[in-house]
Amino acid sequence: MENPTSGEKNIETNFQEKMTYGDYLHLDTILSSQKRLSGHHDEMLFIVIHQVSELWMKLILHELSAAKQAIETGDLSMSFKKLARVSQIQSQIIQAWDVLSTLTPAEYLEFRDKLGSSSGFQSYQYRMIEFALGYKTEFILKIYEKDPELLKQLEAEYNATSIYDASIQALNRAGFHISESVLNRDITKAYESDETVEAAWIEVYQNPNQYWDLYELGEKLVDVEDRLQQWRFRHMKTIERIIGFKVGTGGSSGVSYLKKVLDQRFFPELWDLRTKL
Protein backbone atom coordinates (compact mmCIF):
# COMPACT_ATOMS: atom_id res chain seq x y z
CA MET A 1 0.00 0.00 0.00
CA GLU A 2 1.38 3.42 -0.95
CA ASN A 3 2.56 5.69 1.83
CA PRO A 4 -0.08 8.48 2.09
CA THR A 5 2.68 11.10 2.32
CA SER A 6 4.47 9.93 -0.82
CA GLY A 7 2.09 11.85 -3.07
CA GLU A 8 2.75 15.03 -1.15
CA LYS A 9 6.49 14.49 -1.45
CA ASN A 10 6.19 13.95 -5.20
CA ILE A 11 4.21 17.18 -5.59
CA GLU A 12 6.85 19.05 -3.59
CA THR A 13 9.69 17.52 -5.62
CA ASN A 14 7.97 18.27 -8.91
CA PHE A 15 7.39 21.87 -7.85
CA GLN A 16 11.03 22.27 -6.86
CA GLU A 17 12.14 20.91 -10.23
CA LYS A 18 9.94 23.43 -12.04
CA MET A 19 10.48 26.30 -9.61
CA THR A 20 12.02 29.37 -11.19
CA TYR A 21 14.16 32.14 -9.70
CA GLY A 22 11.09 34.38 -9.65
CA ASP A 23 8.97 31.71 -7.95
CA TYR A 24 11.50 31.16 -5.17
CA LEU A 25 11.91 34.87 -4.43
CA HIS A 26 8.22 35.73 -4.97
CA LEU A 27 9.32 38.49 -7.31
CA ASP A 28 5.79 38.99 -8.58
CA THR A 29 4.82 40.15 -5.09
CA ILE A 30 7.98 42.14 -4.37
CA LEU A 31 8.19 43.96 -7.69
CA SER A 32 4.51 44.83 -7.75
CA SER A 33 4.69 46.49 -4.33
CA GLN A 34 5.94 49.88 -5.53
CA LYS A 35 2.66 51.80 -5.78
CA ARG A 36 3.29 55.44 -6.59
CA LEU A 37 0.59 57.80 -5.37
CA SER A 38 1.75 60.62 -7.60
CA GLY A 39 2.80 60.77 -11.21
CA HIS A 40 6.26 62.03 -10.27
CA HIS A 41 9.27 60.06 -11.45
CA ASP A 42 11.26 60.33 -8.19
CA GLU A 43 8.60 58.82 -5.97
CA MET A 44 9.83 55.42 -7.17
CA LEU A 45 13.25 56.16 -5.66
CA PHE A 46 11.65 57.13 -2.36
CA ILE A 47 9.57 53.94 -2.16
CA VAL A 48 12.34 51.54 -3.19
CA ILE A 49 14.91 52.99 -0.74
CA HIS A 50 12.55 52.57 2.18
CA GLN A 51 11.38 49.10 1.17
CA VAL A 52 14.94 47.88 0.72
CA SER A 53 15.90 49.34 4.11
CA GLU A 54 13.02 47.48 5.75
CA LEU A 55 14.19 44.22 4.17
CA TRP A 56 17.69 44.80 5.51
CA MET A 57 16.23 45.57 8.95
CA LYS A 58 14.32 42.29 8.84
CA LEU A 59 17.63 40.50 8.33
CA ILE A 60 19.29 42.52 11.12
CA LEU A 61 16.60 41.36 13.55
CA HIS A 62 17.03 37.78 12.35
CA GLU A 63 20.79 37.92 12.96
CA LEU A 64 20.57 39.76 16.29
CA SER A 65 18.19 37.12 17.59
CA ALA A 66 20.59 34.34 16.60
CA ALA A 67 23.56 36.23 18.05
CA LYS A 68 21.79 36.72 21.39
CA GLN A 69 20.88 33.03 21.53
CA ALA A 70 24.50 32.09 20.84
CA ILE A 71 25.72 34.37 23.65
CA GLU A 72 23.15 32.92 26.04
CA THR A 73 24.33 29.37 25.30
CA GLY A 74 28.00 30.32 25.63
CA ASP A 75 28.80 29.95 21.93
CA LEU A 76 30.48 33.35 21.62
CA SER A 77 32.34 32.48 18.41
CA MET A 78 29.01 31.88 16.66
CA SER A 79 27.73 35.24 17.89
CA PHE A 80 30.76 36.94 16.32
CA LYS A 81 29.75 35.66 12.88
CA LYS A 82 26.18 36.94 13.31
CA LEU A 83 27.23 40.33 14.67
CA ALA A 84 29.80 40.79 11.90
CA ARG A 85 27.01 40.17 9.41
CA VAL A 86 24.81 42.74 11.15
CA SER A 87 27.58 45.31 10.77
CA GLN A 88 27.89 44.61 7.05
CA ILE A 89 24.12 44.90 6.60
CA GLN A 90 24.24 48.22 8.42
CA SER A 91 26.85 49.44 5.95
CA GLN A 92 24.40 48.76 3.14
CA ILE A 93 21.65 50.75 4.87
CA ILE A 94 24.04 53.64 5.53
CA GLN A 95 24.94 53.79 1.84
CA ALA A 96 21.25 53.87 0.93
CA TRP A 97 21.11 57.43 2.25
CA ASP A 98 23.64 58.42 -0.42
CA VAL A 99 21.18 57.27 -3.05
CA LEU A 100 18.22 59.01 -1.43
CA SER A 101 20.20 62.24 -1.11
CA THR A 102 20.10 62.54 -4.92
CA LEU A 103 16.47 63.59 -4.37
CA THR A 104 16.35 67.38 -4.39
CA PRO A 105 13.99 69.54 -2.27
CA ALA A 106 11.99 70.58 -5.34
CA GLU A 107 11.59 66.96 -6.48
CA TYR A 108 10.45 65.79 -3.05
CA LEU A 109 7.84 68.54 -2.83
CA GLU A 110 6.26 67.15 -6.00
CA PHE A 111 4.93 64.14 -4.09
CA ARG A 112 5.42 64.85 -0.35
CA ASP A 113 1.75 65.71 0.17
CA LYS A 114 0.81 62.21 -1.07
CA LEU A 115 2.56 60.63 1.93
CA GLY A 116 -0.21 61.76 4.27
CA SER A 117 0.60 61.02 7.91
CA SER A 118 3.04 58.21 7.11
CA SER A 119 6.54 58.69 8.47
CA GLY A 120 9.79 56.79 8.83
CA PHE A 121 9.40 57.35 12.59
CA GLN A 122 6.66 54.71 12.41
CA SER A 123 9.06 51.97 11.28
CA TYR A 124 8.26 49.21 13.74
CA GLN A 125 11.28 47.14 12.71
CA TYR A 126 13.59 50.01 13.59
CA ARG A 127 11.93 50.17 17.02
CA MET A 128 12.41 46.43 17.42
CA ILE A 129 16.11 46.85 16.65
CA GLU A 130 16.32 49.49 19.38
CA PHE A 131 14.58 47.10 21.78
CA ALA A 132 16.89 44.23 20.79
CA LEU A 133 19.92 46.40 21.55
CA GLY A 134 18.48 47.49 24.91
CA TYR A 135 17.05 50.95 24.31
CA LYS A 136 13.45 50.68 25.51
CA THR A 137 10.87 53.39 26.10
CA GLU A 138 7.27 52.46 26.82
CA PHE A 139 5.75 55.40 24.95
CA ILE A 140 6.94 53.88 21.67
CA LEU A 141 4.40 51.07 22.10
CA LYS A 142 1.55 53.59 22.14
CA ILE A 143 2.30 54.45 18.51
CA TYR A 144 1.16 50.97 17.49
CA GLU A 145 -1.87 50.47 19.75
CA LYS A 146 -4.28 50.57 16.80
CA ASP A 147 -2.72 47.41 15.31
CA PRO A 148 -3.03 44.55 17.86
CA GLU A 149 -1.00 42.02 15.86
CA LEU A 150 1.85 44.45 15.31
CA LEU A 151 1.72 45.56 18.92
CA LYS A 152 2.05 41.92 19.98
CA GLN A 153 5.32 41.60 18.00
CA LEU A 154 6.69 44.79 19.50
CA GLU A 155 5.71 43.81 23.04
CA ALA A 156 7.46 40.45 22.65
CA GLU A 157 10.75 42.20 21.80
CA TYR A 158 10.14 44.87 24.43
CA ASN A 159 9.72 42.24 27.15
CA ALA A 160 12.69 40.16 26.04
CA THR A 161 16.28 40.45 27.24
CA SER A 162 18.49 42.56 25.00
CA ILE A 163 21.73 41.40 23.44
CA TYR A 164 23.56 43.58 25.97
CA ASP A 165 21.72 41.90 28.86
CA ALA A 166 22.92 38.58 27.44
CA SER A 167 26.48 39.93 27.19
CA ILE A 168 26.47 41.12 30.80
CA GLN A 169 25.27 37.66 31.87
CA ALA A 170 28.24 36.26 29.92
CA LEU A 171 30.56 38.48 31.98
CA ASN A 172 28.93 37.15 35.13
CA ARG A 173 29.35 33.52 34.01
CA ALA A 174 33.04 34.22 33.36
CA GLY A 175 33.46 35.08 37.03
CA PHE A 176 33.27 38.86 37.00
CA HIS A 177 31.38 40.53 39.82
CA ILE A 178 28.21 42.08 38.43
CA SER A 179 25.78 43.89 40.72
CA GLU A 180 22.60 41.97 41.53
CA SER A 181 20.63 45.10 40.63
CA VAL A 182 21.91 44.72 37.06
CA LEU A 183 21.54 40.95 36.82
CA ASN A 184 17.94 41.18 38.08
CA ARG A 185 17.03 44.54 36.60
CA ASP A 186 13.72 45.40 34.94
CA ILE A 187 14.53 44.57 31.33
CA THR A 188 11.64 46.68 30.05
CA LYS A 189 13.59 49.81 31.03
CA ALA A 190 16.37 51.39 29.02
CA TYR A 191 19.76 50.15 30.23
CA GLU A 192 21.80 52.57 32.34
CA SER A 193 25.54 52.44 32.96
CA ASP A 194 26.76 50.46 35.98
CA GLU A 195 30.11 50.58 37.77
CA THR A 196 30.46 46.82 38.15
CA VAL A 197 29.79 46.23 34.45
CA GLU A 198 32.30 48.91 33.55
CA ALA A 199 34.92 47.38 35.87
CA ALA A 200 34.39 43.97 34.26
CA TRP A 201 34.77 45.31 30.73
CA ILE A 202 37.88 47.30 31.74
CA GLU A 203 39.51 44.12 33.06
CA VAL A 204 38.60 42.31 29.83
CA TYR A 205 40.16 45.08 27.75
CA GLN A 206 43.27 45.23 29.93
CA ASN A 207 43.77 41.47 29.49
CA PRO A 208 42.59 40.65 25.97
CA ASN A 209 44.67 37.48 25.68
CA GLN A 210 43.14 36.06 28.84
CA TYR A 211 39.58 37.06 27.94
CA TRP A 212 39.79 37.00 24.16
CA ASP A 213 36.22 35.86 23.49
CA LEU A 214 34.73 38.54 25.74
CA TYR A 215 37.11 41.13 24.27
CA GLU A 216 35.97 40.18 20.76
CA LEU A 217 32.34 40.29 21.87
CA GLY A 218 32.82 43.82 23.20
CA GLU A 219 34.34 44.98 19.92
CA LYS A 220 31.58 43.37 17.85
CA LEU A 221 28.97 45.20 19.95
CA VAL A 222 30.83 48.48 19.47
CA ASP A 223 30.86 47.86 15.71
CA VAL A 224 27.07 47.51 15.73
CA GLU A 225 26.47 50.66 17.79
CA ASP A 226 29.03 52.63 15.77
CA ARG A 227 27.28 51.81 12.50
CA LEU A 228 23.84 52.47 13.98
CA GLN A 229 24.97 55.94 14.95
CA GLN A 230 26.45 56.45 11.47
CA TRP A 231 23.07 55.44 10.04
CA ARG A 232 21.31 57.93 12.32
CA PHE A 233 23.72 60.69 11.33
CA ARG A 234 23.29 60.03 7.60
CA HIS A 235 19.51 59.92 8.13
CA MET A 236 19.61 63.29 9.87
CA LYS A 237 21.82 64.97 7.24
CA THR A 238 19.80 63.55 4.34
CA ILE A 239 16.54 64.84 5.82
CA GLU A 240 18.15 68.22 6.52
CA ARG A 241 19.40 68.34 2.93
CA ILE A 242 15.94 67.61 1.50
CA ILE A 243 13.48 69.40 3.82
CA GLY A 244 15.67 71.45 6.17
CA PHE A 245 14.05 71.93 9.58
CA LYS A 246 10.44 71.54 8.45
CA VAL A 247 8.11 69.41 10.55
CA GLY A 248 8.25 65.85 9.25
CA THR A 249 5.36 63.92 7.76
CA GLY A 250 3.30 62.38 10.53
CA GLY A 251 3.95 65.44 12.73
CA SER A 252 7.45 64.47 13.84
CA SER A 253 9.94 67.22 14.64
CA GLY A 254 12.19 65.93 11.86
CA VAL A 255 15.83 66.97 12.00
CA SER A 256 15.58 68.31 15.57
CA TYR A 257 14.52 64.87 16.84
CA LEU A 258 17.16 63.09 14.76
CA LYS A 259 19.90 65.27 16.22
CA LYS A 260 18.71 64.49 19.74
CA VAL A 261 18.80 60.70 19.31
CA LEU A 262 22.47 60.87 18.32
CA ASP A 263 23.12 61.20 22.07
CA GLN A 264 21.39 57.90 22.86
CA ARG A 265 23.76 55.07 23.79
CA PHE A 266 23.24 51.33 23.89
CA PHE A 267 26.46 49.94 25.41
CA PRO A 268 27.76 52.87 27.51
CA GLU A 269 30.51 51.06 29.43
CA LEU A 270 32.12 49.85 26.22
CA TRP A 271 32.55 53.48 25.15
CA ASP A 272 33.45 54.97 28.54
CA LEU A 273 36.22 52.46 29.22
CA ARG A 274 38.25 53.84 26.33
CA THR A 275 38.83 57.02 28.30
CA LYS A 276 39.76 55.09 31.44
CA LEU A 277 42.16 52.49 30.03
Rosetta blueprint (number, residue, H / E / L):
1 M L
2 E L
3 N L
4 P L
5 T L
6 S H
7 G H
8 E H
9 K H
10 N H
11 I H
12 E H
13 T H
14 N H
15 F H
16 Q H
17 E H
18 K H
19 M L
20 T L
21 Y H
22 G H
23 D H
24 Y H
25 L H
26 H L
27 L H
28 D H
29 T H
30 I H
31 L L
32 S L
33 S L
34 Q L
35 K L
36 R L
37 L L
38 S L
39 G L
40 H L
41 H L
42 D L
43 E H
44 M H
45 L H
46 F H
47 I H
48 V H
49 I H
50 H H
51 Q H
52 V H
53 S H
54 E H
55 L H
56 W H
57 M H
58 K H
59 L H
60 I H
61 L H
62 H H
63 E H
64 L H
65 S H
66 A H
67 A H
68 K H
69 Q H
70 A H
71 I H
72 E H
73 T L
74 G L
75 D L
76 L H
77 S H
78 M H
79 S H
80 F H
81 K H
82 K H
83 L H
84 A H
85 R H
86 V H
87 S H
88 Q H
89 I H
90 Q H
91 S H
92 Q H
93 I H
94 I H
95 Q H
96 A H
97 W H
98 D H
99 V H
100 L H
101 S L
102 T L
103 L L
104 T L
105 P H
106 A H
107 E H
108 Y H
109 L H
110 E L
111 F L
112 R H
113 D H
114 K H
115 L H
116 G L
117 S L
118 S L
119 S L
120 G H
121 F H
122 Q H
123 S L
124 Y H
125 Q H
126 Y H
127 R H
128 M H
129 I H
130 E H
131 F H
132 A H
133 L H
134 G L
135 Y L
136 K L
137 T L
138 E L
139 F H
140 I H
141 L H
142 K H
143 I L
144 Y L
145 E L
146 K L
147 D L
148 P H
149 E H
150 L H
151 L H
152 K H
153 Q H
154 L H
155 E H
156 A H
157 E H
158 Y H
159 N L
160 A L
161 T L
162 S L
163 I H
164 Y H
165 D H
166 A H
167 S H
168 I H
169 Q H
170 A H
171 L H
172 N H
173 R H
174 A L
175 G L
176 F L
177 H L
178 I L
179 S L
180 E H
181 S H
182 V H
183 L H
184 N L
185 R L
186 D L
187 I L
188 T L
189 K L
190 A L
191 Y L
192 E L
193 S L
194 D L
195 E H
196 T H
197 V H
198 E H
199 A H
200 A H
201 W H
202 I H
203 E H
204 V H
205 Y H
206 Q H
207 N L
208 P L
209 N L
210 Q L
211 Y L
212 W H
213 D H
214 L H
215 Y H
216 E H
217 L H
218 G H
219 E H
220 K H
221 L H
222 V H
223 D H
224 V H
225 E H
226 D H
227 R H
228 L H
229 Q H
230 Q H
231 W H
232 R H
233 F H
234 R H
235 H H
236 M H
237 K H
238 T H
239 I H
240 E H
241 R H
242 I H
243 I H
244 G L
245 F L
246 K L
247 V L
248 G L
249 T H
250 G H
251 G H
252 S L
253 S L
254 G L
255 V H
256 S H
257 Y H
258 L H
259 K H
260 K H
261 V H
262 L L
263 D L
264 Q L
265 R L
266 F L
267 F L
268 P H
269 E H
270 L H
271 W H
272 D H
273 L H
274 R H
275 T H
276 K H
277 L L
